[in-house]
Amino acid sequence: MAAASYPHAHRELDLRGLNCPLPILRTKQALRDMAVGECIAVQVTDPHAVIDFRALCDTTGHQLLHETESGDVLTFWLEKGP
């Protein structure tokens, strides 16, 4: 069985244990310091994060490349938009 292939992350954030709105706020802060086209992988445990991260990408121009769920940990890969 082949290993799963995920986008290359230039930066990773471990935001497990934080609740809304902190995961989104910290992700937005990290994205400000990144170059357009770079990817960030964000781990969270807030169950509402799925809605929040999709909305972030819909309203900011960043792209949600991939998302996974393993137990209670959600991981989102976002590419910084213009």
Number of C-alpha atoms within 10 A of each C-alpha: 3 4 5 5 6 12 13 11 14 13 14 16 16 13 20 16 12 13 15 12 12 13 24 20 11 13 19 14 11 14 20 10 8 16 13 13 14 15 25 23 22 24 21 23 20 20 13 12 20 14 9 16 22 15 13 17 17 12 9 12 12 20 18 19 15 13 16 12 12 8 7 11 17 19 23 24 23 26 25 21 16 9
